Amino acid sequence: MKIVGAAGYDFALRERIVAAVENGTSVKDAARQFSVNVMTVYRYLKSHRLGQLHVVAKPTGRPFQLTALHEAQLLKQLEEHGDATLVEHARMLEAATGLKVSAKTVDRAFARQHITYKKNADRSRTV
């Protein structure tokens, strides 16, 4: 079974699934043939009947708080204060930009830049 994000499958694939069922393929066989869940086929058939097969759901979730400028500030902080913890980076970001964020937000921003953090800040500090 394929795992897809909130955007769903490609429109062309959705059309082929619906066409296969309309041409006599059973729902189970179509699901197996296109490697999708049976409920996905039923959902596409319902959307097709309503004329909404082309509609793709928007991704859910909260938008990023950090802009490109905030992320640039974090990277600058990281260069200047390499030993700082995520909490310290969050505080420095608030002092520099006025945006209050959690350490987890800083962690996610670093993860988007493929930067890992130190797991034990006490042992990793330079004296």
Protein Blocks (a to p, Z undefined) as FASTA:
>chain_A
ZZddfkopafklmmmmmmmmmnopafklmmmmnopafklmmmmmmmmmnopmmpccdded
jddfbdfklmmmmmmmmmmmmmbcfklmmmmmmmmnopacdfklmmmmmmmnopacdfbl
mlmpcZZ
